[in-house]
Amino acid sequence: MEDFNGLEHIVRDQEPLAPYSWLRTGGIARYFAEPTTENELVSLVSLCKSRDLSVKLLGGGSNILVASEVVDAMVVHLSAAAFTEISVEGNRVTASGGAKLVQLLSTAAREGLSGLESLAGIPGTVAGALKTNAGTHNDDIGQWTRAVKVLTRDGDVLVRDGDQLRFAYRESSLNELVILEGVFELKTIDSIEVTKRTQTQWILKKAQQPRGASGTICMFRDHGGVTAESLIESSGLKGATIGAASLCDACSNYLELKEGGSVDSAVSLLNHVQAEVEAQTGVALVRQVEVW
């Protein structure tokens, strides 16, 4: 492996990516890094920029399809403790981008801080939730966000707040390379009440997802007030199958892949559904899953 200026201890080459994807399939990363500190991450990103090597961020793996045999990039996995910390001061919670949403919700409930209950049952990390402004039709993470620390593609660490933050339905202005942490200002109420609300939302969300959802991926964002599922089914695609890939019976916006199936089948089905929905309804669905 080539020299990485003292960062060799966090970089591996030819790393299989299947174990990090919910579909448990896919190619390998040319380079794969797991930084242990923010300084290591900044140094790594700066080095990659100087060598014209692209950087891809790997979160919980619930929104990626690794179609390439070799992902020609530095794939960065932020799993170290430095990127999963959560702290509370008064009614403000600061959560690292790599922290799981379930950890953030558990902390808020324990501290009697309300506002983020709508995120219950949504997989992934704080960074992913901020980038896509996760939530429900009536509530989202953006309305509780006061500041976000980011790392740019140039290797600069910046804090976005106030007018620098914009959130809309399932999107945000956060286009930087890495979302390092978010600061959330919540409402103080009884912790038991927060727990009840979180549990209720979790039950509702899980009822909408196929069983064994960790072996499936959610394909598209909802379009305004219309669910992607209803658009898919109204286009005659319920139960659609290509090769080893098929749409889940429980929810047509989830794609599942038979064990040992080719990622190519999944990508073909994803493309087919997107094209057919646009042809039938005129709606260009926005992908929730990234194809590498």
C-alpha beads as a LAMMPS data file, in Angstrom:
LAMMPS data file: protein, C-alpha beads

292 atoms
291 bonds

1 atom types
1 bond types

-500.0 500.0 xlo xhi
-500.0 500.0 ylo yhi
-500.0 500.0 zlo zhi

Masses

1 110.0

Atoms # bond

1 1 1 0.000 0.000 0.000
2 1 1 1.231 3.498 -0.823
3 1 1 2.445 5.953 1.788
4 1 1 -0.238 7.924 3.648
5 1 1 1.967 10.334 5.594
6 1 1 1.690 8.645 8.973
7 1 1 -1.969 7.629 8.582
8 1 1 -1.229 4.059 7.534
9 1 1 -2.590 2.751 10.853
10 1 1 -6.122 3.842 9.903
11 1 1 -6.051 2.998 6.172
12 1 1 -6.580 -0.396 4.545
13 1 1 -6.692 -1.290 0.867
14 1 1 -8.986 -3.650 -1.034
15 1 1 -11.549 -3.673 1.786
16 1 1 -14.765 -5.678 1.094
17 1 1 -17.785 -3.397 1.507
18 1 1 -20.479 -6.074 1.712
19 1 1 -20.273 -6.324 5.546
20 1 1 -21.050 -2.601 5.806
21 1 1 -24.124 -2.665 3.539
22 1 1 -27.611 -3.672 4.664
23 1 1 -27.887 -5.878 1.562
24 1 1 -24.641 -7.620 2.547
25 1 1 -23.328 -7.578 -0.993
26 1 1 -21.147 -5.407 -3.211
27 1 1 -17.576 -4.793 -4.287
28 1 1 -14.441 -3.577 -2.555
29 1 1 -12.993 -0.170 -1.715
30 1 1 -9.662 0.785 -3.224
31 1 1 -8.891 2.387 0.133
32 1 1 -10.834 2.205 3.380
33 1 1 -10.178 4.307 6.482
34 1 1 -11.488 4.389 10.033
35 1 1 -10.088 7.549 11.665
36 1 1 -9.974 7.588 15.458
37 1 1 -9.931 11.381 15.953
38 1 1 -11.194 14.491 14.191
39 1 1 -7.598 15.556 13.523
40 1 1 -6.897 12.270 11.752
41 1 1 -10.011 12.734 9.633
42 1 1 -9.040 16.295 8.678
43 1 1 -5.510 15.191 7.772
44 1 1 -6.863 12.295 5.711
45 1 1 -9.300 14.471 3.752
46 1 1 -6.608 17.075 3.070
47 1 1 -4.215 14.371 1.883
48 1 1 -6.833 12.860 -0.432
49 1 1 -7.527 16.289 -1.926
50 1 1 -3.826 16.839 -2.604
51 1 1 -3.710 13.494 -4.422
52 1 1 -6.969 14.013 -6.315
53 1 1 -8.449 10.954 -4.620
54 1 1 -12.197 11.157 -4.082
55 1 1 -13.633 10.526 -0.616
56 1 1 -16.896 8.711 0.113
57 1 1 -18.540 8.625 3.533
58 1 1 -19.973 5.374 4.824
59 1 1 -22.571 5.670 7.567
60 1 1 -24.858 2.924 8.764
61 1 1 -24.996 1.301 5.321
62 1 1 -28.790 1.496 5.030
63 1 1 -28.717 3.788 1.996
64 1 1 -25.984 2.434 -0.288
65 1 1 -25.813 -0.011 -3.187
66 1 1 -22.228 -0.967 -3.988
67 1 1 -22.524 -1.825 -7.677
68 1 1 -18.883 -1.287 -8.662
69 1 1 -16.456 -4.178 -8.394
70 1 1 -13.936 -1.660 -7.091
71 1 1 -14.989 1.691 -5.619
72 1 1 -12.110 3.882 -6.785
73 1 1 -12.067 6.152 -3.751
74 1 1 -11.126 6.511 -0.118
75 1 1 -14.166 5.144 1.713
76 1 1 -14.270 6.621 5.223
77 1 1 -16.158 4.862 8.006
78 1 1 -16.705 7.024 11.098
79 1 1 -17.210 4.326 13.718
80 1 1 -14.706 5.430 16.384
81 1 1 -15.886 6.809 19.728
82 1 1 -14.827 10.338 18.758
83 1 1 -17.525 10.369 16.060
84 1 1 -20.362 8.839 18.086
85 1 1 -20.410 11.042 21.205
86 1 1 -23.584 12.596 22.626
87 1 1 -23.648 15.237 25.378
88 1 1 -26.392 17.239 27.098
89 1 1 -26.282 20.751 28.548
90 1 1 -29.609 22.088 29.747
91 1 1 -32.104 21.603 26.937
92 1 1 -29.405 21.368 24.280
93 1 1 -28.091 18.072 22.947
94 1 1 -24.869 17.877 20.945
95 1 1 -24.542 14.686 18.899
96 1 1 -21.651 13.571 16.712
97 1 1 -22.524 12.793 13.102
98 1 1 -21.617 9.126 13.446
99 1 1 -23.932 8.551 16.413
100 1 1 -26.906 6.311 15.707
101 1 1 -30.293 7.999 15.719
102 1 1 -31.527 5.458 18.243
103 1 1 -28.766 6.585 20.635
104 1 1 -29.774 10.228 20.224
105 1 1 -33.427 9.420 20.923
106 1 1 -32.566 7.316 23.964
107 1 1 -30.495 10.162 25.406
108 1 1 -33.246 12.720 24.779
109 1 1 -35.883 10.500 26.388
110 1 1 -33.712 9.820 29.428
111 1 1 -33.117 13.557 29.907
112 1 1 -36.781 14.479 29.397
113 1 1 -36.090 16.423 26.192
114 1 1 -38.831 16.405 23.570
115 1 1 -38.809 17.211 19.857
116 1 1 -37.028 14.381 18.091
117 1 1 -39.591 11.631 18.700
118 1 1 -40.620 11.630 15.021
119 1 1 -37.229 10.101 14.183
120 1 1 -38.043 6.866 16.025
121 1 1 -37.794 3.835 13.766
122 1 1 -35.666 5.601 11.156
123 1 1 -32.345 3.783 10.633
124 1 1 -28.990 5.447 10.216
125 1 1 -26.906 8.155 11.814
126 1 1 -27.299 11.737 12.982
127 1 1 -25.336 12.949 9.952
128 1 1 -27.617 11.133 7.539
129 1 1 -30.713 12.470 9.284
130 1 1 -29.419 16.046 9.098
131 1 1 -28.428 15.788 5.450
132 1 1 -31.872 14.511 4.398
133 1 1 -33.854 16.378 7.078
134 1 1 -35.376 13.134 8.320
135 1 1 -38.731 13.042 10.049
136 1 1 -42.441 12.792 9.297
137 1 1 -44.766 14.997 7.245
138 1 1 -45.426 17.196 10.282
139 1 1 -42.091 17.149 12.102
140 1 1 -38.420 16.887 11.170
141 1 1 -34.945 17.121 12.651
142 1 1 -34.263 20.478 10.997
143 1 1 -36.717 22.460 13.100
144 1 1 -34.788 21.537 16.247
145 1 1 -31.305 22.092 14.806
146 1 1 -29.424 25.186 15.961
147 1 1 -25.891 24.544 14.678
148 1 1 -23.992 21.984 12.626
149 1 1 -20.229 21.452 12.512
150 1 1 -18.992 20.284 9.118
151 1 1 -15.798 19.307 7.335
152 1 1 -15.480 20.627 3.786
153 1 1 -13.875 18.831 0.862
154 1 1 -10.947 21.231 1.234
155 1 1 -10.315 19.970 4.767
156 1 1 -11.727 23.004 6.607
157 1 1 -13.833 22.609 9.771
158 1 1 -16.719 25.112 9.872
159 1 1 -19.827 25.739 11.970
160 1 1 -23.093 26.433 10.154
161 1 1 -25.844 28.165 12.113
162 1 1 -28.644 30.711 11.765
163 1 1 -29.173 31.805 8.165
164 1 1 -26.493 29.360 7.012
165 1 1 -28.842 26.461 7.762
166 1 1 -31.779 25.745 5.460
167 1 1 -34.102 22.786 5.793
168 1 1 -36.959 21.745 3.516
169 1 1 -38.948 18.562 3.016
170 1 1 -36.378 15.728 3.022
171 1 1 -33.478 17.990 2.112
172 1 1 -31.071 20.477 3.635
173 1 1 -28.354 22.932 2.668
174 1 1 -25.724 20.658 4.231
175 1 1 -23.708 19.588 1.197
176 1 1 -20.281 19.480 2.826
177 1 1 -18.243 16.285 2.817
178 1 1 -18.702 15.376 6.495
179 1 1 -21.298 16.395 9.059
180 1 1 -19.268 16.201 12.266
181 1 1 -21.936 17.111 14.808
182 1 1 -25.302 18.741 15.313
183 1 1 -26.655 20.864 18.160
184 1 1 -30.366 20.472 18.948
185 1 1 -32.458 22.728 21.174
186 1 1 -35.331 20.695 22.612
187 1 1 -38.286 21.155 24.975
188 1 1 -38.022 20.009 28.591
189 1 1 -40.923 17.787 29.690
190 1 1 -41.390 14.626 31.740
191 1 1 -38.990 11.882 30.649
192 1 1 -41.709 9.219 30.878
193 1 1 -43.842 11.199 28.423
194 1 1 -40.944 11.505 25.960
195 1 1 -40.353 7.763 26.212
196 1 1 -44.034 7.020 25.524
197 1 1 -44.077 9.300 22.479
198 1 1 -40.881 7.753 21.149
199 1 1 -42.196 4.219 21.621
200 1 1 -45.500 5.087 19.921
201 1 1 -43.718 6.565 16.906
202 1 1 -41.372 3.570 16.755
203 1 1 -44.337 1.175 16.615
204 1 1 -46.027 3.225 13.877
205 1 1 -42.829 3.403 11.819
206 1 1 -42.037 -0.287 12.156
207 1 1 -45.576 -1.173 11.058
208 1 1 -44.856 0.623 7.768
209 1 1 -41.600 -1.235 7.166
210 1 1 -41.144 -4.805 5.920
211 1 1 -40.073 -7.414 8.411
212 1 1 -36.329 -7.917 8.477
213 1 1 -35.845 -4.366 7.190
214 1 1 -32.095 -4.625 7.811
215 1 1 -31.971 -6.871 4.712
216 1 1 -33.752 -4.304 2.552
217 1 1 -33.245 -0.723 1.419
218 1 1 -35.665 2.176 1.092
219 1 1 -35.410 3.410 -2.495
220 1 1 -37.016 6.846 -2.832
221 1 1 -38.051 9.893 -0.849
222 1 1 -41.739 10.730 -0.618
223 1 1 -42.860 13.384 -3.082
224 1 1 -44.473 16.267 -1.236
225 1 1 -47.599 14.941 0.405
226 1 1 -47.636 11.743 -1.673
227 1 1 -45.723 8.667 -0.554
228 1 1 -43.268 7.017 -2.904
229 1 1 -45.015 3.731 -2.132
230 1 1 -48.363 4.965 -3.471
231 1 1 -46.729 6.350 -6.624
232 1 1 -44.961 3.044 -7.234
233 1 1 -48.116 0.987 -6.758
234 1 1 -50.291 3.317 -8.841
235 1 1 -47.769 2.759 -11.645
236 1 1 -48.510 -0.975 -11.566
237 1 1 -45.187 -1.945 -10.022
238 1 1 -46.288 -3.709 -6.834
239 1 1 -44.251 -6.918 -6.507
240 1 1 -41.979 -6.017 -9.436
241 1 1 -38.959 -8.310 -9.808
242 1 1 -35.751 -8.272 -11.817
243 1 1 -33.444 -11.212 -11.280
244 1 1 -32.788 -11.677 -7.568
245 1 1 -34.158 -8.230 -6.690
246 1 1 -37.803 -7.541 -5.902
247 1 1 -40.047 -4.961 -4.266
248 1 1 -41.196 -5.950 -0.790
249 1 1 -44.812 -7.052 -0.444
250 1 1 -45.213 -5.109 2.809
251 1 1 -44.000 -1.815 1.312
252 1 1 -43.305 -1.263 -2.375
253 1 1 -40.742 1.454 -1.637
254 1 1 -38.413 -1.159 -0.135
255 1 1 -36.157 -3.304 -2.280
256 1 1 -34.910 -6.693 -1.166
257 1 1 -32.231 -8.883 -2.676
258 1 1 -32.140 -12.654 -2.350
259 1 1 -29.081 -14.018 -0.584
260 1 1 -26.234 -14.311 -3.049
261 1 1 -28.064 -12.151 -5.586
262 1 1 -26.282 -9.692 -7.855
263 1 1 -26.250 -5.999 -7.039
264 1 1 -26.776 -5.446 -10.766
265 1 1 -30.303 -6.820 -10.346
266 1 1 -30.987 -4.325 -7.569
267 1 1 -29.674 -1.397 -9.625
268 1 1 -31.699 -2.499 -12.662
269 1 1 -34.883 -2.673 -10.583
270 1 1 -34.158 0.710 -8.999
271 1 1 -33.709 2.286 -12.440
272 1 1 -36.805 0.541 -13.816
273 1 1 -39.053 1.726 -10.992
274 1 1 -37.783 5.298 -11.225
275 1 1 -38.307 5.442 -15.001
276 1 1 -41.722 3.764 -14.934
277 1 1 -43.103 6.008 -12.179
278 1 1 -42.040 9.097 -14.119
279 1 1 -43.581 7.716 -17.315
280 1 1 -46.865 6.844 -15.599
281 1 1 -47.265 9.791 -13.202
282 1 1 -44.882 12.509 -14.370
283 1 1 -43.165 12.458 -10.971
284 1 1 -39.374 12.154 -10.976
285 1 1 -38.746 10.319 -7.724
286 1 1 -35.624 11.366 -5.821
287 1 1 -33.444 8.480 -4.729
288 1 1 -32.858 7.889 -1.058
289 1 1 -30.231 5.266 -1.844
290 1 1 -26.783 6.017 -3.286
291 1 1 -25.300 3.775 -5.968
292 1 1 -21.529 3.484 -5.743

Bonds

1 1 1 2
2 1 2 3
3 1 3 4
4 1 4 5
5 1 5 6
6 1 6 7
7 1 7 8
8 1 8 9
9 1 9 10
10 1 10 11
11 1 11 12
12 1 12 13
13 1 13 14
14 1 14 15
15 1 15 16
16 1 16 17
17 1 17 18
18 1 18 19
19 1 19 20
20 1 20 21
21 1 21 22
22 1 22 23
23 1 23 24
24 1 24 25
25 1 25 26
26 1 26 27
27 1 27 28
28 1 28 29
29 1 29 30
30 1 30 31
31 1 31 32
32 1 32 33
33 1 33 34
34 1 34 35
35 1 35 36
36 1 36 37
37 1 37 38
38 1 38 39
39 1 39 40
40 1 40 41
41 1 41 42
42 1 42 43
43 1 43 44
44 1 44 45
45 1 45 46
46 1 46 47
47 1 47 48
48 1 48 49
49 1 49 50
50 1 50 51
51 1 51 52
52 1 52 53
53 1 53 54
54 1 54 55
55 1 55 56
56 1 56 57
57 1 57 58
58 1 58 59
59 1 59 60
60 1 60 61
61 1 61 62
62 1 62 63
63 1 63 64
64 1 64 65
65 1 65 66
66 1 66 67
67 1 67 68
68 1 68 69
69 1 69 70
70 1 70 71
71 1 71 72
72 1 72 73
73 1 73 74
74 1 74 75
75 1 75 76
76 1 76 77
77 1 77 78
78 1 78 79
79 1 79 80
80 1 80 81
81 1 81 82
82 1 82 83
83 1 83 84
84 1 84 85
85 1 85 86
86 1 86 87
87 1 87 88
88 1 88 89
89 1 89 90
90 1 90 91
91 1 91 92
92 1 92 93
93 1 93 94
94 1 94 95
95 1 95 96
96 1 96 97
97 1 97 98
98 1 98 99
99 1 99 100
100 1 100 101
101 1 101 102
102 1 102 103
103 1 103 104
104 1 104 105
105 1 105 106
106 1 106 107
107 1 107 108
108 1 108 109
109 1 109 110
110 1 110 111
111 1 111 112
112 1 112 113
113 1 113 114
114 1 114 115
115 1 115 116
116 1 116 117
117 1 117 118
118 1 118 119
119 1 119 120
120 1 120 121
121 1 121 122
122 1 122 123
123 1 123 124
124 1 124 125
125 1 125 126
126 1 126 127
127 1 127 128
128 1 128 129
129 1 129 130
130 1 130 131
131 1 131 132
132 1 132 133
133 1 133 134
134 1 134 135
135 1 135 136
136 1 136 137
137 1 137 138
138 1 138 139
139 1 139 140
140 1 140 141
141 1 141 142
142 1 142 143
143 1 143 144
144 1 144 145
145 1 145 146
146 1 146 147
147 1 147 148
148 1 148 149
149 1 149 150
150 1 150 151
151 1 151 152
152 1 152 153
153 1 153 154
154 1 154 155
155 1 155 156
156 1 156 157
157 1 157 158
158 1 158 159
159 1 159 160
160 1 160 161
161 1 161 162
162 1 162 163
163 1 163 164
164 1 164 165
165 1 165 166
166 1 166 167
167 1 167 168
168 1 168 169
169 1 169 170
170 1 170 171
171 1 171 172
172 1 172 173
173 1 173 174
174 1 174 175
175 1 175 176
176 1 176 177
177 1 177 178
178 1 178 179
179 1 179 180
180 1 180 181
181 1 181 182
182 1 182 183
183 1 183 184
184 1 184 185
185 1 185 186
186 1 186 187
187 1 187 188
188 1 188 189
189 1 189 190
190 1 190 191
191 1 191 192
192 1 192 193
193 1 193 194
194 1 194 195
195 1 195 196
196 1 196 197
197 1 197 198
198 1 198 199
199 1 199 200
200 1 200 201
201 1 201 202
202 1 202 203
203 1 203 204
204 1 204 205
205 1 205 206
206 1 206 207
207 1 207 208
208 1 208 209
209 1 209 210
210 1 210 211
211 1 211 212
212 1 212 213
213 1 213 214
214 1 214 215
215 1 215 216
216 1 216 217
217 1 217 218
218 1 218 219
219 1 219 220
220 1 220 221
221 1 221 222
222 1 222 223
223 1 223 224
224 1 224 225
225 1 225 226
226 1 226 227
227 1 227 228
228 1 228 229
229 1 229 230
230 1 230 231
231 1 231 232
232 1 232 233
233 1 233 234
234 1 234 235
235 1 235 236
236 1 236 237
237 1 237 238
238 1 238 239
239 1 239 240
240 1 240 241
241 1 241 242
242 1 242 243
243 1 243 244
244 1 244 245
245 1 245 246
246 1 246 247
247 1 247 248
248 1 248 249
249 1 249 250
250 1 250 251
251 1 251 252
252 1 252 253
253 1 253 254
254 1 254 255
255 1 255 256
256 1 256 257
257 1 257 258
258 1 258 259
259 1 259 260
260 1 260 261
261 1 261 262
262 1 262 263
263 1 263 264
264 1 264 265
265 1 265 266
266 1 266 267
267 1 267 268
268 1 268 269
269 1 269 270
270 1 270 271
271 1 271 272
272 1 272 273
273 1 273 274
274 1 274 275
275 1 275 276
276 1 276 277
277 1 277 278
278 1 278 279
279 1 279 280
280 1 280 281
281 1 281 282
282 1 282 283
283 1 283 284
284 1 284 285
285 1 285 286
286 1 286 287
287 1 287 288
288 1 288 289
289 1 289 290
290 1 290 291
291 1 291 292
